Amino acid sequence: VAQDLAIELREIQERGVRFVSKRRSQYFALHEKTGHLVTAERIDREQLCESVEKCVLRCELIVEGEM
């Protein structure tokens, strides 16, 4: 994510980069040392989507400050 946004790893903490989801659980996070997108907790497709064929988890990445 840091590479895709063309920001330095130190800026992840400085700019308050974070994921936001409408769900109570936050399934994704940024690894502070690498800037990689990682799963923050176990994702159970059957629990989230039940009988839906296409399962999509929507979230937003918030970056404070100007890009």
C-alpha positions, 0 to 999 in steps of 0.5 A: 500500500505504501508503494502504491500510494508512493509514500514512505513507510514512516509516513504511514504512522505520521499521516494516520493511514488507516482502514475504515469499514462499516462492519464492526470488525476491522478485517484489514490493517497495514503492517507498520514495518513493511506497508503491506496490506494484511488481514487483521483477523480471521475472515469467515466467508460462510459467516459474512456472506452465507448463501451469496455467490459473490462475497465482497468486503468493502473498506476505505483507506484513509490518508490524512494530509495532502497527497 
